Amino acid sequence: MKRALIVALALAAVGCGPRPPERVKDPTRKAVVSGVLIGYKSDRPNCTAATRSKEEALALAEKLRTDLVAGTITFEEALAHSDDPVTRGRGGLMDRYRFGQLPLKIEAVVFALQPGGISEPYDAGNGYSLFRVDAEDPRGLNHILVSYKGARHAPLAVTRTKDQARETAEQALADLEAGVPFDEAARKYSNGMEAKRGGYLGPALIRALLPEHQQAVDALQAGGRTEVLESPVGFHIYQAVDPWPDTVGLRHVMVAYQGALLAPFSITRSKEEARRRAGEARQKLLDGTDFAVVAKAFSDDASTASKGGDLGPVPLNELPAELEWTAFHLSPGQVSEVVESPGGFHVMVRTR
């Protein structure tokens, strides 16, 4: 028995032998999760500063849950006991998770809850967590960030002064008021990581925003936007919008060129040749040629070309930012323009 176990472990170490089942992911299921962590003294990594014993932590967590379920205290009052300073400063907000993103045991607890429900105390190794699933905000958020040299987290390439940043943000707002689409203004002015996808932050998570901005943003109706708001990070403009789909079905053709990111060594065409070839693929699709035929003939993405270019269901945040805005704004069956990414030129069709 011992010899067989050693052999099995050795095979697993070199990639042979049985593999664990693939993790089940379902991007159509999601949950906004908040938590209260009642810490206990522990030598494990990520331990809290709590000095109470494990038994004391469990007793307090159980009492808080009882009071929360009975309605004798609010979640905010329970949060005052939390030993997680990060989530405590965000009103308990952990994040918005798709099924398959959380550790299996936590996922089983969280996705069994109804909105507003409070979990039993969960031993997280450094304390007992009480999880709550919150109702989904019906809005999405767009964002423009104009940073300046010396601002918190400013990119090294940013050299403008604070006064110049303020002027730039005011110009961005003037453009928006003149009718410039938000995605164009974001690509032109924003230093935020979301700028490449038109400034879309994602579904509204108000408690994740800077505290000084939460009230102004929470008051927005869909289509409304804030004035220029200041923070230690820079100058901000927010817009409330209808949220993008969580997932779209996509097919794509990717035409690489020599020097493109991860391009096969066999690719010798120039960037302009790749652009023209992608345009030819697009025209064939517009003329009615079957996508699978076009993908097999034109695509350099070996992982999908043999499958008719099918990417399957694609969740938000899993495409290169340069492609996301286009992909998530296609109508089912619509052929995209030729879009560039670090990997080459793409033509996409939304399947659902």
C-alpha positions as CSV (number, residue, x, y, z in Angstrom):
1,M,0.0,0.0,0.0
2,K,2.8,2.4,1.0
3,R,4.8,1.6,-2.2
4,A,1.7,2.2,-4.4
5,L,1.0,5.6,-2.7
6,I,4.6,6.7,-3.3
7,V,4.4,5.7,-7.0
8,A,1.1,7.5,-7.4
9,L,2.6,10.7,-5.8
10,A,5.7,10.5,-8.0
11,L,3.5,10.1,-11.1
12,A,1.4,13.1,-10.1
13,A,4.5,15.2,-9.6
14,V,5.6,14.7,-13.2
15,G,2.2,15.2,-14.6
16,C,1.3,11.5,-15.0
17,G,-1.3,9.4,-13.3
18,P,-4.8,10.4,-12.5
19,R,-5.7,14.1,-12.5
20,P,-8.1,15.8,-10.1
21,P,-11.5,16.6,-11.7
22,E,-11.6,20.0,-13.4
23,R,-13.1,22.7,-11.2
24,V,-16.7,23.4,-12.1
25,K,-17.3,27.0,-13.0
26,D,-20.6,28.7,-13.8
27,P,-20.3,32.4,-14.7
28,T,-24.1,32.7,-14.8
29,R,-24.2,32.3,-11.0
30,K,-22.8,35.1,-9.0
31,A,-23.0,36.6,-5.5
32,V,-22.1,39.9,-3.8
33,V,-20.6,38.8,-0.5
34,S,-20.0,40.7,2.7
35,G,-18.4,39.3,5.8
36,V,-17.6,39.8,9.5
37,L,-14.4,38.1,10.8
38,I,-14.1,37.3,14.5
39,G,-10.4,36.6,14.8
40,Y,-8.6,34.4,17.3
41,K,-5.0,34.1,18.3
42,S,-3.2,32.0,15.7
43,D,0.3,31.4,14.3
44,R,-1.1,30.7,10.8
45,P,-0.4,33.1,7.8
46,N,-2.8,36.0,7.5
47,C,-3.5,35.9,11.2
48,T,-5.3,38.8,12.8
49,A,-4.2,40.9,15.7
50,A,-6.9,39.3,17.9
51,T,-5.9,37.9,21.2
52,R,-9.1,36.0,22.1
53,S,-9.0,32.2,22.1
54,K,-10.7,30.1,19.4
55,E,-13.5,29.2,21.8
56,E,-14.1,32.8,22.7
57,A,-14.2,33.7,19.0
58,L,-16.7,31.0,18.2
59,A,-18.9,32.1,21.1
60,L,-18.9,35.7,19.9
61,A,-19.5,34.8,16.3
62,E,-22.5,32.6,17.3
63,K,-24.0,35.4,19.4
64,L,-23.6,37.9,16.6
65,R,-25.3,35.6,14.2
66,T,-28.2,35.0,16.6
67,D,-28.6,38.7,17.1
68,L,-28.4,39.4,13.3
69,V,-31.0,36.7,12.5
70,A,-33.3,38.0,15.3
71,G,-32.9,41.6,14.0
72,T,-31.7,42.9,17.4
73,I,-28.5,44.3,15.8
74,T,-27.7,45.6,12.3
75,F,-24.9,44.2,10.1
76,E,-23.0,47.5,10.6
77,E,-23.2,47.0,14.4
78,A,-21.8,43.4,14.0
79,L,-19.1,44.8,11.7
80,A,-17.7,46.9,14.5
81,H,-16.5,43.6,16.0
82,S,-14.7,42.5,12.8
83,D,-11.0,41.9,12.9
84,D,-10.5,42.3,9.1
85,P,-9.7,46.0,8.7
86,V,-9.9,45.9,4.9
87,T,-13.5,44.6,4.6
88,R,-14.5,46.6,7.7
89,G,-13.5,49.8,5.9
90,R,-15.7,48.7,3.0
91,G,-18.9,48.1,5.0
92,G,-18.0,44.4,5.1
93,L,-17.9,44.0,1.3
94,M,-15.6,41.2,0.2
95,D,-16.3,41.2,-3.6
96,R,-18.7,40.0,-6.3
97,Y,-17.9,36.4,-7.1
98,R,-18.8,34.1,-9.9
99,F,-19.4,30.4,-9.1
100,G,-16.0,28.7,-9.3
101,Q,-13.9,31.7,-8.0
102,L,-14.1,31.0,-4.3
103,P,-12.5,28.1,-2.3
104,L,-14.8,25.1,-2.5
105,K,-15.8,25.0,1.1
106,I,-16.5,28.8,1.3
107,E,-18.4,28.5,-2.1
108,A,-20.6,25.8,-0.7
109,V,-21.6,28.1,2.2
110,V,-22.0,31.3,0.2
111,F,-24.0,29.9,-2.7
112,A,-26.4,28.2,-0.3
113,L,-27.5,31.5,1.1
114,Q,-30.4,33.6,0.0
115,P,-29.9,37.4,-0.3
116,G,-29.7,38.8,3.2
117,G,-29.1,35.5,4.8
118,I,-26.3,35.1,7.4
119,S,-24.1,32.0,7.4
120,E,-23.2,29.9,10.4
121,P,-19.7,30.7,11.7
122,Y,-17.1,29.4,9.3
123,D,-13.7,28.6,10.6
124,A,-11.3,30.5,8.2
125,G,-8.1,29.4,10.1
126,N,-7.6,32.8,11.6
127,G,-11.1,33.5,12.9
128,Y,-14.8,32.7,12.4
129,S,-16.4,34.4,9.4
130,L,-20.1,35.3,9.1
131,F,-20.9,35.6,5.4
132,R,-23.9,37.6,4.0
133,V,-25.1,37.6,0.4
134,D,-26.2,41.0,-0.7
135,A,-28.8,42.0,-3.3
136,E,-27.3,42.9,-6.7
137,D,-27.1,46.6,-7.6
138,P,-29.0,47.0,-11.0
139,R,-26.5,49.6,-12.2
140,G,-23.1,49.3,-13.8
141,L,-20.4,52.0,-13.5
142,N,-18.1,53.8,-15.9
143,H,-15.1,55.7,-14.6
144,I,-12.5,58.2,-15.7
145,L,-9.4,58.7,-13.5
146,V,-6.9,61.5,-14.2
147,S,-3.9,61.1,-12.0
148,Y,-0.9,63.4,-11.5
149,K,2.8,63.1,-10.4
150,G,2.8,62.4,-6.7
151,A,-0.7,61.1,-6.5
152,R,-1.3,57.8,-4.8
153,H,-0.7,54.9,-7.2
154,A,0.1,57.2,-10.1
155,P,1.7,55.4,-13.1
156,L,5.4,56.3,-13.5
157,A,4.7,57.7,-16.9
158,V,2.4,60.4,-15.5
159,T,4.3,63.7,-15.3
160,R,1.5,66.3,-15.2
161,T,1.0,68.5,-12.1
162,K,-2.1,68.4,-9.9
163,D,-3.4,71.6,-11.5
164,Q,-2.9,70.2,-15.0
165,A,-4.7,67.0,-13.9
166,R,-7.6,69.0,-12.7
167,E,-7.8,70.9,-16.0
168,T,-7.6,67.6,-17.9
169,A,-10.5,66.2,-15.9
170,E,-12.6,69.3,-16.5
171,Q,-11.9,69.0,-20.2
172,A,-13.0,65.4,-20.1
173,L,-16.2,66.4,-18.4
174,A,-16.8,69.2,-21.0
175,D,-16.3,66.6,-23.8
176,L,-18.9,64.3,-22.1
177,E,-21.4,67.3,-21.8
178,A,-20.8,68.0,-25.5
179,G,-21.9,64.5,-26.4
180,V,-18.6,62.6,-26.7
181,P,-19.3,58.9,-25.8
182,F,-17.9,57.9,-22.5
183,D,-15.8,55.1,-23.9
184,E,-14.0,57.6,-26.2
185,A,-13.4,60.0,-23.4
186,A,-12.1,57.3,-21.1
187,R,-9.6,56.0,-23.7
188,K,-8.4,59.6,-24.3
189,Y,-8.1,60.9,-20.8
190,S,-8.2,58.1,-18.2
191,N,-5.2,56.6,-16.4
192,G,-7.5,53.9,-14.8
193,M,-6.8,50.3,-15.6
194,E,-10.3,50.1,-17.1
195,A,-9.6,52.8,-19.7
196,K,-8.8,50.3,-22.5
197,R,-12.4,48.9,-22.2
198,G,-14.0,52.3,-22.3
199,G,-13.9,53.0,-18.6
200,Y,-16.3,50.3,-17.5
201,L,-15.7,49.3,-13.9
202,G,-18.3,46.6,-13.8
203,P,-21.5,46.1,-11.8
204,A,-21.8,48.9,-9.2
205,L,-20.2,48.0,-5.9
206,I,-20.6,51.3,-4.1
207,R,-18.9,50.2,-0.9
208,A,-15.8,49.3,-2.9
209,L,-15.4,53.0,-4.0
210,L,-13.4,55.6,-2.1
211,P,-15.5,56.6,0.9
212,E,-15.5,60.3,-0.1
213,H,-17.2,59.3,-3.5
214,Q,-19.8,56.8,-2.3
215,Q,-22.6,59.2,-1.6
216,A,-22.3,61.1,-4.9
217,V,-22.1,57.9,-6.9
218,D,-24.9,56.1,-5.1
219,A,-27.3,58.9,-5.9
220,L,-26.8,58.4,-9.7
221,Q,-29.6,57.1,-11.9
222,A,-28.7,55.1,-15.0
223,G,-27.2,57.6,-17.5
224,G,-26.3,60.1,-14.8
225,R,-22.8,61.2,-14.1
226,T,-20.9,63.0,-11.3
227,E,-19.0,66.2,-11.5
228,V,-15.2,66.0,-11.2
229,L,-14.5,64.4,-7.8
230,E,-11.1,64.6,-6.1
231,S,-9.2,62.0,-4.1
232,P,-5.6,61.2,-3.1
233,V,-5.5,59.1,-6.3
234,G,-6.4,61.9,-8.6
235,F,-9.6,63.4,-10.2
236,H,-12.6,61.2,-11.0
237,I,-15.7,61.2,-13.1
238,Y,-18.3,58.4,-12.7
239,Q,-21.3,57.5,-14.8
240,A,-24.1,55.0,-13.9
241,V,-25.1,52.8,-16.8
242,D,-27.0,49.7,-17.6
243,P,-24.6,46.8,-16.7
244,W,-22.9,44.8,-19.4
245,P,-23.8,41.1,-19.7
246,D,-22.0,38.9,-17.3
247,T,-21.1,36.5,-20.1
248,V,-21.3,36.4,-23.8
249,G,-20.8,33.5,-26.2
250,L,-18.1,34.3,-28.7
251,R,-16.3,33.0,-31.8
252,H,-13.2,34.6,-33.1
253,V,-10.5,34.6,-35.8
254,M,-7.1,35.8,-34.6
255,V,-4.5,36.8,-37.2
256,A,-1.0,37.1,-35.7
257,Y,2.1,38.9,-37.0
258,Q,5.8,38.5,-36.4
259,G,6.6,40.1,-33.1
260,A,3.0,39.9,-31.7
261,L,2.6,38.6,-28.2
262,L,2.8,34.7,-28.1
263,A,2.9,34.6,-32.0
264,P,4.2,31.2,-33.2
265,F,7.7,31.3,-34.6
266,S,6.3,30.2,-38.0
267,I,4.5,33.5,-38.4
268,T,6.5,35.8,-40.7
269,R,3.8,38.2,-41.9
270,S,4.1,41.9,-41.0
271,K,1.6,43.8,-38.9
272,E,0.0,45.5,-41.9
273,E,-0.3,42.1,-43.7
274,A,-2.0,40.7,-40.6
275,R,-4.4,43.6,-40.6
276,R,-5.3,43.1,-44.2
277,R,-5.7,39.3,-43.7
278,A,-8.1,39.9,-40.8
279,G,-10.1,42.3,-43.0
280,E,-10.4,39.5,-45.7
281,A,-11.7,37.1,-43.0
282,R,-14.2,39.6,-41.9
283,Q,-15.5,40.2,-45.4
284,K,-15.9,36.5,-46.0
285,L,-18.1,36.3,-42.8
286,L,-20.1,39.3,-44.0
287,D,-20.6,37.5,-47.4
288,G,-22.1,34.5,-45.6
289,T,-19.2,32.1,-45.4
290,D,-19.5,29.7,-42.5
291,F,-17.5,30.9,-39.4
292,A,-15.9,27.4,-39.0
293,V,-14.6,27.5,-42.5
294,V,-13.2,31.0,-42.1
295,A,-11.6,30.2,-38.7
296,K,-9.9,27.1,-40.1
297,A,-8.5,29.0,-43.1
298,F,-7.5,32.3,-41.4
299,S,-7.1,31.9,-37.6
300,D,-3.7,31.6,-35.9
301,D,-5.3,30.6,-32.6
302,A,-4.5,26.9,-32.7
303,S,-6.6,26.2,-29.6
304,T,-9.9,27.4,-31.3
305,A,-9.3,27.3,-35.0
306,S,-10.1,23.6,-35.2
307,K,-13.3,24.2,-33.1
308,G,-14.7,26.8,-35.5
309,G,-13.2,29.6,-33.6
310,D,-15.5,28.9,-30.6
311,L,-14.4,30.5,-27.3
312,G,-17.5,29.3,-25.5
313,P,-19.1,31.4,-22.8
314,V,-16.7,34.3,-22.0
315,P,-17.2,36.1,-18.6
316,L,-16.3,39.7,-18.1
317,N,-12.7,40.3,-17.2
318,E,-11.3,37.3,-19.1
319,L,-10.6,38.9,-22.4
320,P,-7.8,41.3,-23.2
321,A,-9.1,44.8,-22.3
322,E,-8.7,45.9,-26.0
323,L,-11.3,43.3,-27.0
324,E,-13.9,43.5,-24.2
325,W,-15.7,46.7,-25.1
326,T,-16.4,45.4,-28.6
327,A,-17.2,41.9,-27.6
328,F,-19.7,42.9,-24.9
329,H,-21.4,45.4,-27.2
330,L,-22.1,43.1,-30.1
331,S,-25.6,41.9,-30.8
332,P,-26.1,38.1,-31.1
333,G,-25.0,37.1,-34.6
334,Q,-23.2,40.4,-35.3
335,V,-19.8,40.5,-36.9
336,S,-17.3,42.9,-35.3
337,E,-14.9,45.3,-36.9
338,V,-11.3,44.2,-37.0
339,V,-10.0,44.8,-33.4
340,E,-6.3,44.9,-32.4
341,S,-4.9,43.3,-29.2
342,P,-1.3,42.5,-28.2
343,G,-1.8,39.1,-29.8
344,G,-2.8,40.3,-33.3
345,F,-6.0,41.3,-35.1
346,H,-9.4,39.8,-34.2
347,V,-12.8,39.4,-35.8
348,M,-15.5,38.2,-33.5
349,V,-19.1,37.1,-33.7
350,R,-21.3,37.0,-30.6
351,T,-23.2,33.7,-30.6
352,R,-25.5,34.5,-27.6
